[in-house]
Amino acid sequence: MVLNFFDQFESPSLLGIPLVVLALSLPLLLFPTPSPRWLNSRLLTLQNWFINRFTQQLLLPLSLGGHKWALLLTSLMLFLITLNMLGLLPYTYTPTTQLSLNMGLAVPLWLATVIIGLRNQPTIALGHLLPEGTPAPLVPVLIVIETISLFIRPLALGVRLTANLTAGHLLIQLIATAAFVLLPLMPTVAILTSTVLLLLTLLEVGVAMIQAYVFVLLLSLYLQENV
């Protein structure tokens, strides 16, 4: 039997129907909904505290015009964290390891920030393509370079999230396979490998949360440039 480590990234299907829509919608059911009672549960109180703290940190560098995006960015943050964390469970599928999904999130949001900048302050938005005090012979070259860097931003957002999650899942599977193979041959080495696997899993939990935060943080910085 040939073991293919990339099989875990294939979109699951049932009777020929892709289940990626179910994988994207199911995490939304895990969040507790507000209740009409005066006293909330501990889980709901913790969720509200986390959302409030994150929203405050996210809106800190933004002007008042960017506060309209608070609901969208906070929802995107919770959505990405949930998908990334659920993907660490056994026999689950991580949609955010697909570049197509991440690009589908990054490109429209990045394009919206650019359109807002061109509509509200076109002079300042176009002025970002040419730094102040640039020598005249370098003006055409710098305009081309800044334009390319502008269009690379959504690609960097999608590739960063995909690459980090894919590398973590591959590393976990490699170490888990090594521990399983070494268990009957060298039990001591297998136990040490399992310990490394446990520590790596804890690290991947942090990576899953940090990558979701970095994705939303960079979007907020792009928004700040155009608001």
C-alpha positions in Angstrom: 0.0 0.0 0.0 1.4 3.4 -1.0 0.7 6.1 1.6 -0.2 9.5 0.1 0.1 12.2 2.6 -1.9 14.6 0.5 -5.0 12.6 0.5 -6.1 14.4 3.7 -6.5 17.6 1.7 -8.9 16.2 -0.8 -12.5 17.5 -0.5 -14.7 14.7 0.9 -17.7 13.6 -1.0 -20.8 11.5 -0.4 -22.5 9.8 -3.3 -20.6 12.1 -5.6 -21.8 15.3 -3.7 -18.9 17.4 -2.3 -19.3 18.0 1.4 -17.3 21.2 1.6 -20.5 23.2 2.0 -21.4 21.2 5.1 -17.8 21.6 6.4 -18.2 25.4 6.0 -21.6 25.7 7.5 -21.3 23.2 10.4 -18.9 25.3 12.5 -21.5 28.1 12.8 -23.7 25.8 14.8 -21.1 25.4 17.5 -21.3 28.9 18.8 -23.9 29.5 21.6 -26.7 31.9 20.8 -27.7 34.7 23.2 -30.4 33.8 25.6 -33.2 36.2 26.9 -32.1 35.5 30.5 -30.5 38.2 32.5 -27.6 36.0 33.5 -25.7 34.3 30.6 -23.9 31.0 30.8 -20.1 30.9 31.4 -19.5 29.8 27.8 -21.5 32.7 26.4 -19.8 35.2 28.8 -16.4 33.9 27.7 -17.4 34.2 24.0 -18.7 37.8 24.5 -15.5 38.8 26.3 -13.3 37.4 23.6 -15.3 39.1 20.8 -15.2 42.4 22.6 -11.5 42.3 23.3 -10.7 41.3 19.7 -12.9 44.0 18.3 -11.3 46.6 20.5 -7.8 45.6 19.4 -8.9 45.4 15.7 -10.4 48.8 15.6 -7.7 50.5 17.6 -5.6 51.6 14.5 -8.6 52.2 12.3 -10.3 55.6 11.8 -14.1 56.0 12.4 -14.7 55.2 8.7 -13.2 51.7 9.2 -15.4 50.9 12.2 -18.2 49.9 9.7 -16.2 46.8 9.0 -16.1 45.7 12.6 -18.9 43.1 12.2 -17.5 41.6 9.0 -13.9 41.4 10.3 -14.9 39.9 13.6 -17.1 37.3 12.0 -14.4 36.4 9.6 -11.9 36.0 12.5 -14.3 33.6 14.3 -15.1 31.7 11.2 -11.4 31.1 10.3 -10.5 30.2 13.9 -13.3 27.6 14.0 -12.4 26.0 10.7 -8.7 25.9 11.6 -9.3 24.4 15.0 -11.8 21.8 13.8 -9.3 20.7 11.2 -7.0 19.5 13.9 -9.5 16.8 15.1 -9.1 13.3 13.8 -11.1 12.3 10.7 -12.0 15.9 9.9 -11.5 18.1 6.8 -9.9 21.5 6.9 -11.4 23.7 4.2 -8.8 26.5 4.8 -6.0 24.2 3.4 -7.6 24.8 0.0 -6.0 27.8 -1.9 -9.2 28.3 -3.8 -11.2 28.9 -0.7 -8.6 31.3 0.8 -8.3 33.2 -2.4 -12.1 33.4 -2.5 -12.0 35.2 0.8 -9.0 37.3 0.2 -9.6 38.7 -3.3 -13.1 40.2 -2.8 -12.2 41.8 0.6 -8.9 43.2 -0.7 -10.7 44.5 -3.8 -13.4 46.1 -1.6 -10.7 48.0 0.3 -9.1 49.2 -3.0 -12.4 50.3 -4.4 -13.3 52.2 -1.2 -9.9 54.0 -1.4 -10.4 55.0 -5.1 -13.9 56.2 -4.4 -13.3 58.2 -1.2 -9.8 59.6 -1.7 -8.5 58.8 -5.2 -5.5 61.1 -5.0 -4.1 59.5 -1.8 -4.9 56.0 -3.1 -3.0 56.5 -6.3 -0.3 58.4 -4.4 0.6 55.1 -2.6 2.0 53.9 -6.0 4.7 56.5 -6.0 6.7 57.4 -2.7 7.4 61.0 -2.1 10.7 62.3 -3.2 11.4 59.7 -5.8 14.0 60.7 -8.5 12.5 61.3 -11.9 14.3 58.4 -13.7 13.0 55.9 -11.2 9.3 57.0 -11.4 8.2 54.5 -14.1 10.0 51.6 -12.4 8.6 52.4 -9.0 5.1 52.7 -10.3 5.3 49.3 -11.9 6.9 47.7 -8.7 4.3 49.3 -6.4 1.4 48.2 -8.7 2.7 44.6 -8.7 3.1 44.6 -4.9 -0.5 45.9 -4.7 -1.9 43.0 -6.7 0.2 40.5 -4.9 -1.4 41.3 -1.6 -4.5 39.0 -1.9 -2.2 36.2 -3.2 0.0 36.6 -0.2 -3.0 36.5 2.1 -4.3 33.2 0.6 -1.0 31.5 0.2 0.2 32.4 3.7 -2.9 30.8 5.3 -2.8 27.7 3.0 0.9 27.1 3.4 1.0 27.3 7.2 -1.9 25.0 7.7 -0.8 22.5 5.1 2.7 22.4 6.4 1.4 21.8 10.0 -1.0 19.0 8.9 1.7 17.3 6.9 4.2 17.5 9.8 1.7 16.0 12.2 0.9 13.2 9.9 4.6 12.4 9.2 5.4 12.3 13.0 2.3 10.2 13.7 3.2 7.7 11.0 6.7 7.5 12.4 5.5 6.9 15.9 3.1 4.2 14.7 5.8 2.4 12.7 8.4 2.6 15.5 6.0 1.4 18.3 6.6 -2.4 17.8 10.3 -2.0 16.8 11.6 0.6 19.3 9.0 1.5 22.0 11.2 4.0 23.7 11.8 6.0 20.5 8.1 5.7 19.7 7.2 7.3 23.1 9.6 10.1 22.5 8.1 10.6 19.1 4.6 10.7 20.5 5.7 13.3 23.0 7.0 15.4 20.1 3.7 14.9 18.4 1.7 16.1 21.4 3.9 19.3 21.6 3.5 19.8 17.9 -0.2 19.5 18.1 -0.3 22.2 20.8 1.8 24.4 18.6 -0.5 23.9 15.7 -3.4 25.0 17.9 -1.6 28.3 18.4 -0.7 28.5 14.7 -4.4 27.9 13.7 -5.4 30.9 15.9 -2.5 33.1 14.9 -3.0 32.6 11.2 -6.7 33.6 11.4 -5.7 36.7 13.4 -2.9 37.6 10.9 -5.4 37.2 8.0 -7.9 39.6 9.5 -5.2 42.0 10.8 -3.6 42.4 7.4 -7.1 43.1 5.9 -7.6 45.8 8.5 -4.3 47.4 7.7 -5.2 47.4 4.0 -8.4 49.0 4.9 -6.7 51.7 7.0 -4.6 52.7 4.0 -7.8 53.4 2.0 -10.2 54.9 4.6 
